[in-house]
Amino acid sequence: MGPTPTIDARRAAVDAASLLLSGLGQALVSVGNDDLGPFLREVDDLSRQMEAARVALLGEALSRGVVAGSDAATAAAWVIAWAPTFRSGGAAALVTVAHATRAARNPALAAAVLGARVGVRNAAVALAEMDKLRPRLRDEAVAAV
């Protein structure tokens, strides 16, 4: 395994992937039937990595005060301003999960989300369910649950 890619190399890879995936629908006619499933898996893997990247980027912007120092009224508004796909929903869940991954009490959640093993939607549901359970748990049991 080689050296860790620089942030510039990672940004270039994101740009390249975006460019290469643009118009993919028209090119899929050349993909064999046996390759459609594996290709979908590869795109899904990329999607999970991109979701983890969104959480990491928002977490960094929150920790640096970029969001607080912006013109956006809320963190969700900041997300929508920079990631317009969230206009149709999901910004609040992203913000909730980003905040949760920064909390000292959530190391397992942070590792799962930032490691692209758990998506934002599932993490947000887990957090909401934990909030419902917390009043019924003893303080020493919360970490285990």
Disulfide bonds with the S-S distance in Angstrom:
none
